[in-house]
Amino acid sequence: MSDLQIPVTPKGMKLQLNTVANSRKSFARIIRMMAAGELDGNLFRALVYGMTGYLSYIKTEQENEIIERLDKLEANQSGKY
């Protein structure tokens, strides 16, 4: 067996990730909990890593939506001239 210990999430800790605003608040909560000494360093790193990846994904999705909207606007404009 390995000496690897799996960090435990503090009881009652919920990360709301259903919107960008809630994700940002959850990320801030993780940082505050670490600063207060309520999170193990390994758990903090794992959560920050996961949140960073998740927020990067959201950003990419939003950028793709903007590009699609811009393409549609450009296509509409080119037909009017």
C-alpha positions in Angstrom: 0.0 0.0 0.0 1.0 3.6 -0.6 1.5 6.3 1.9 -0.6 8.6 -0.3 -3.4 10.3 1.7 -6.4 11.6 0.0 -7.4 15.0 1.4 -11.0 15.3 2.7 -13.3 18.1 1.7 -14.5 20.0 4.7 -18.0 19.0 5.7 -20.7 21.2 4.2 -18.4 22.7 1.6 -20.4 23.1 -1.6 -19.0 24.5 -4.8 -21.7 26.1 -7.0 -20.5 25.9 -10.6 -23.8 26.5 -12.4 -23.0 30.0 -13.5 -19.9 32.1 -14.1 -20.7 34.3 -11.1 -21.3 31.3 -8.8 -18.0 29.7 -10.0 -16.1 32.9 -9.3 -17.7 33.0 -5.8 -16.7 29.3 -5.2 -13.2 30.0 -6.3 -13.0 33.0 -3.9 -14.4 30.7 -1.1 -11.6 28.2 -1.7 -9.0 31.0 -1.4 -10.5 32.4 1.8 -10.7 28.9 3.3 -7.0 28.3 2.6 -6.1 31.7 4.1 -8.1 30.9 7.2 -6.3 27.5 7.5 -9.4 25.5 6.9 -8.1 23.6 3.9 -5.2 21.2 3.5 -2.6 22.5 1.0 -2.9 19.4 -1.2 -6.7 19.8 -1.4 -6.3 23.5 -2.1 -4.0 22.8 -5.0 -6.3 20.2 -6.4 -9.3 22.4 -6.1 -7.5 25.4 -7.7 -6.3 23.2 -10.5 -9.8 21.9 -11.2 -11.4 25.4 -10.9 -8.7 26.9 -13.2 -9.5 24.2 -15.9 -13.2 24.6 -15.5 -13.1 28.4 -15.7 -10.8 28.2 -18.8 -13.4 25.9 -20.4 -16.2 28.4 -19.7 -14.0 31.2 -21.1 -13.4 29.2 -24.3 -17.1 28.5 -24.7 -18.0 32.2 -24.3 -15.4 33.1 -26.9 -16.8 30.6 -29.3 -20.3 32.0 -28.8 -19.0 35.5 -29.5 -17.2 34.4 -32.6 -20.4 32.6 -33.9 -22.5 35.8 -33.2 -19.9 37.9 -35.0 -19.8 35.6 -38.0 -23.6 35.8 -38.3 -23.5 39.6 -38.0 -20.8 39.8 -40.7 -22.8 37.5 -43.0 -25.9 39.7 -42.5 -23.9 42.8 -43.2 -22.3 41.5 -46.4 -25.7 40.8 -47.9 -26.9 44.4 -47.4 -24.2 46.1 -49.4 
